[in-house]
Amino acid sequence: MHFEGIYTPVITPFKEDYSIDYDAYTAHVQYLQASGVHGLMIGGTTGEYYVETHEERVALLKIAREICGDSLQIIFGTGSVNPDASLKLAEDAAKYQADVILVATPPYSLPTQRELALHALAVDRAADLPIMLYNYPDRMGVNMEEEFLDRVGRSNNFCGIKESSGDINRLHMLARDYPHIQVACGMDDQALEFFAWGAKSWVCAGSNFLPTEHLALYNACVVENDFNKGRRIMSAMMPLMRVLEQGGKFIQSVKHGVTLDGRVSGQVRKPLRGLNKDEKQAMAQVVKTLKTTIAGIAAETPEDTFVKTIKANISKTKAEVASTQAGE
């Protein structure tokens, strides 16, 4: 299995009574299919899987598969506090035609690396599908360390990892020591660094409402190998990344972004609560500025970029000359 491009961890819209709004979900999946993203992650953190029943999670997979057919890769989350529940989810992932399963650490139990590997291998046997690991110690409590990676390497199904630790040293370790495991960016404010280290995929919640802008960064870095352009796009994205990764209301902000984009995102399930009025206004301003700035960057011709580079080099040279003369 090859992972490349933008993968959207799809939100789950909930009605006022907190039941799933399947009509809104269907419309949102159809929008993402048409947007140009490369894959969908059903049952990820952004989808609030942890407050959904087994039946609800499988229903969301079935709907997405029916809509997308073979046009998009679908990754299905098997995460659960109960390892046996993960096995059943893995079995249904295979039954209902997921392309890949997402395998995470069971939260709260704090398994050893050997225990975690045995769990992951059991989930692997239940589905026998390609696997993207999900390393998110802030939520799960445990890192997927070298011992774990070596143990699960006995199965060829372990072919990717969504790295969401925020620890840049882990990215270095994975890129150097485990090149056979494809690294997907799972920490939105580090996307540029992941691409620079050879990652070709980005699982980004913001693509629920800004797919064009997230695709712009992927195209600049991975397709065009233009990291000057990539840095400018990432710079424009950073205010949003601060809201999402550091604002303390990640899912609520993503859902409000979908609302701002004109679709029904619905409620968040308890214990979460939606954004307040000031947070909504701040989010709207961040999104508006981001879209305008990145649209301007994307509209530039190669000639525009060349001229800007020449001017920057001239300014740098003048500054160096002035510095030299001042020192004489």
C-alpha positions, -999 to +999 in steps of 0.1 A: +000+000+000+013+034-010+004+065+010+007+098-008-013+130-007-039+146+016-059+123+039-089+138+056-099+125+090-136+130+085-158+147+111-190+131+123-219+156+123-243+151+153-278+165+156-291+185+186-301+152+203-265+139+196-276+112+172-255+111+140-268+133+111-262+107+083-275+131+057-250+158+066-222+132+068-231+119+033-230+155+019-197+161+036-181+129+022-194+138-013-178+173-009-144+158+001-145+133-028-150+162-052-124+184-035-093+165-047-081+149-015-064+116-019-080+096+009-104+096+039-098+084+074-131+072+090-131+067+128-101+088+136-098+112+166-114+141+146-144+118+139-150+115+177-148+077+175-143+073+212-180+084+219-195+063+191-208+027+192-194-001+171-225+000+149-222+037+143-185+035+134-192+007+109-222+026+094-199+055+087-175+033+069-202+017+048-215+050+037-181+064+028-173+033+008-206+034-011-201+070-020-164+069-029-163+035-046-127+030-057-119+067-062-104+073-027-083+052-003-103+047+029-085+042+062-107+028+090-099+034+126-099+004+150-089+023+182-106+014+214-099+013+251-110-024+248-086-045+227-114-070+219-135-042+204-105-033+182-105-069+169-142-067+160-137-034+142-108-048+123-129-077+112-156-054+100-130-032+082-122-062+060-159-071+056-169-037+045-140-030+022-118-006+040-084-003+022-064+002+053-069+000+090-056+025+116-041+008+146-035+028+178-025+021+214-054+012+237-056+043+258-053+044+296-039+008+301-003+019+294+010-013+279+046-022+276+062-023+241+059-061+240+022-059+251+014-032+226+031-052+198+011-083+207-021-062+205-012-047+171-004-081+157-037-095+169-055-067+152-035-074+121-046-110+121-082-100+125-082-080+093-052-089+072-052-055+056-025-029+052-020-010+084-012+026+093+000+028+129-012+058+149+013+071+174-004+097+196+011+095+232-006+127+244-040+109+241-029+072+245-002+076+271+025+054+254+049+060+225+054+033+198+091+028+204+118+009+185+111-024+203+075-022+192+084-013+156+108-041+154+083-066+167+054-056+144+079-056+115+074-094+114+042-086+094+044-069+060+010-053+066+026-026+088+034-002+061+027+033+075+026+054+106+006+085+114+031+103+137+013+127+161+037+129+190+049+164+182+085+152+189+106+161+159+132+136+170+108+107+163+104+119+128+142+118+124+143+083+139+116+070+117+130+085+085+165+071+093+159+038+109+126+026+095+125+037+059+102+008+051+074+024+072+059+053+053+056+083+076+024+104+074+023+138+091-001+137+120+009+170+137-004+198+115+020+225+126+050+203+116+038+195+080+066+214+064+092+195+084+076+161+076+077+169+039+113+180+041+122+146+057+106+128+028+070+122+041+046+122+012+012+121+031-005+143+055-035+133+077-048+168+083-081+177+100-081+211+085-087+196+051-123+190+062-129+227+054-097+239+036-088+211+012-076+234-015-051+251+008-038+219+023-034+205-012-014+236-021+012+228+006+014+192-005+018+201-041+044+227-034+066+204-013+060+169-027+050+174-063+069+206-072+097+202-046+095+240-041+102+245-004+105+282-008+068+283-019+060+257+007+074+278+035+053+308+024+022+286+024+030+271+057+036+306+072+001+316+061-012+284+077+005+288+111-022+310+127-047+282+120-023+255+132-020+274+165-058+274+169-060+237+161-030+223+178-025+247+207-060+262+212-074+234+234-105+229+212-092+210+182-124+191+172-147+220+180-126+243+158-125+218+129-163+215+130-168+252+131-145+255+101-169+232+082-198+254+093-179+285+080-175+267+047-212+263+043-219+226+054-236+211+084-210+200+110-234+196+138-227+193+175-198+177+193-206+149+217-200+152+254-178+159+273-168+184+246-187+217+241-188+240+210-169+272+206-181+304+222-189+336+203-154+351+206-137+319+195-159+316+165-151+352+154-114+346+159-116+314+139-135+331+110-108+358+108-080+333+108-096+313+080-104+344+059-069+357+060-054+322+053-075+316+022-068+351+008-030+348+014-027+312-001-048+321-031-024+349-038+006+326-036-011+299-058-019+326-084+017+337-089+034+327-121+069+312-121+081+345-134+066+363-103+085+339-081+117+344-100+115+382-098+109+380-060+139+357-056+162+381-076+150+411-055+156+392-023+191+383-034+198+419-044+186+431-010+207+406+008+238+415-013+233+452-005+230+445+032+262+425+031+281+452+012+268+479+037+279+457+066+314+452+051+318+489+044+307+498+080+334+475+093+362+490+073 
